């Protein structure tokens, strides 16, 4: 299996770290091996791929984060968002960086189906890559936040998991346990869409949402079917949402509604508001404070995380 170290990421100009932080960061990177572009799902002649970042010397199964990129379901790549996994790598996680079908390949709900299949893939391959299936976290921003919510909130009963197959040793077979419910330990949602119909009609209508749902005859029903707000029950994992209250692309009010619904259902959750911030683009200080909240939330709510991972 092809393996290589993450040294190339040290060349990224977008990493703004103090000198001592950079040295620590480099040390963490050298502990990881990458298994790139693994095909985890094939649909509509599209091979959906993921990358695995594996701690090379881990003696016990490690927590794993599934990272889902944003881009309004119409743009973006897993490579664009590779740095989103870095705080998790510094905490000792393995990482799975996922791509999925976007609107120009397949309309909604294809992206949700792919991400659910990626979740099944992680559970099916936990032993191979030394993942701890009891400590799977899903993370995403914007459309990726929406997909992280859907991936971690729905069950197979929602109907998104039917076509999940896995490639093990070049043999395709239905994922073991696709009739079961792979449960994540926590969801980290960065300003994700929680109410898709809200972005199809009226003052909050957005072109990217219209493009993703398309002109399918049952577009409104599909939009409801892929809306996290409609899957709030008491049986959900802990969820943290980070959202700027001046977001012009994904209404902050959606995250407020989701937070209130989760509270009403008794779900452990947090809405961390970034005052004055828009759709991402946080300042350095805002970003640092947001990640500090994420770390605290995960240490409190993911079993064993505080004892087995770094708090950097």
URNOR-V983757 format. One record per pair of residues at least 24 apart in sequence whose C-alpha atoms are under 6 Angstrom apart, sorted by the first residue. I is the first residue (numbers start at 1). J is the second residue. D is the distance in whole Angstrom. If there is no record, write none. Layout:
i->I j->J d->D
i->I j->J d->D
This chain:
i->3 j->33 d->6
i->3 j->34 d->5
i->3 j->35 d->6
i->4 j->33 d->5
i->4 j->34 d->6
i->5 j->33 d->5
i->31 j->55 d->6
i->31 j->56 d->6
i->32 j->56 d->5
i->40 j->166 d->6
i->48 j->100 d->6
i->49 j->99 d->6
i->50 j->97 d->5
i->50 j->98 d->5
i->51 j->96 d->6
i->51 j->97 d->5
i->52 j->95 d->6
i->52 j->96 d->5
i->53 j->94 d->6
i->53 j->95 d->5
i->54 j->94 d->5
i->61 j->130 d->5
i->61 j->131 d->5
i->61 j->132 d->5
i->62 j->131 d->5
i->62 j->132 d->5
i->63 j->93 d->5
i->63 j->132 d->5
i->63 j->135 d->5
i->63 j->136 d->6
i->64 j->93 d->5
i->64 j->94 d->4
i->64 j->95 d->5
i->64 j->136 d->5
i->65 j->95 d->5
i->65 j->136 d->6
i->65 j->137 d->5
i->65 j->138 d->6
i->66 j->95 d->6
i->66 j->96 d->5
i->66 j->97 d->6
i->66 j->138 d->5
i->67 j->97 d->5
i->67 j->139 d->5
i->67 j->140 d->6
i->68 j->98 d->5
i->68 j->140 d->5
i->68 j->144 d->5
i->69 j->140 d->6
i->69 j->144 d->5
i->70 j->141 d->5
i->70 j->142 d->5
i->70 j->143 d->5
i->70 j->144 d->4
i->71 j->143 d->6
i->72 j->143 d->5
i->72 j->208 d->5
i->73 j->102 d->5
i->73 j->143 d->6
i->74 j->102 d->5
i->74 j->103 d->5
i->91 j->309 d->5
i->91 j->310 d->4
i->92 j->309 d->5
i->103 j->212 d->5
i->107 j->212 d->5
i->107 j->213 d->6
i->108 j->212 d->6
i->108 j->213 d->5
i->113 j->160 d->5
i->116 j->151 d->5
i->117 j->164 d->5
i->135 j->185 d->5
i->136 j->184 d->5
i->136 j->185 d->5
i->137 j->184 d->6
i->137 j->185 d->6
i->137 j->186 d->5
i->137 j->187 d->6
i->138 j->187 d->5
i->139 j->188 d->5
i->140 j->189 d->6
i->141 j->190 d->4
i->141 j->191 d->6
i->141 j->192 d->6
i->142 j->191 d->5
i->142 j->192 d->4
i->143 j->192 d->6
i->145 j->189 d->5
i->145 j->190 d->5
i->145 j->192 d->4
i->146 j->192 d->5
i->146 j->193 d->5
i->150 j->228 d->6
i->152 j->184 d->6
i->155 j->181 d->6
i->185 j->237 d->6
i->185 j->302 d->6
i->186 j->237 d->5
i->186 j->238 d->5
i->186 j->239 d->6
i->187 j->239 d->5
i->188 j->240 d->5
i->189 j->241 d->5
i->190 j->241 d->6
i->190 j->242 d->5
i->191 j->242 d->6
i->191 j->243 d->5
i->194 j->227 d->6
i->194 j->228 d->5
i->194 j->229 d->5
i->195 j->227 d->5
i->195 j->229 d->6
i->196 j->223 d->5
i->196 j->227 d->5
i->197 j->223 d->5
i->229 j->258 d->6
i->233 j->265 d->6
i->234 j->265 d->5
i->234 j->266 d->6
i->234 j->267 d->6
i->238 j->268 d->5
i->238 j->269 d->5
i->239 j->269 d->5
i->240 j->269 d->5
i->240 j->270 d->5
i->241 j->271 d->5
i->242 j->272 d->5
i->243 j->273 d->5
i->243 j->274 d->6
i->244 j->273 d->6
i->244 j->274 d->4
i->244 j->275 d->6
i->244 j->277 d->4
i->244 j->278 d->5
i->245 j->275 d->6
i->245 j->276 d->6
i->246 j->276 d->6
i->246 j->277 d->5
i->246 j->278 d->5
i->247 j->278 d->4
i->247 j->279 d->5
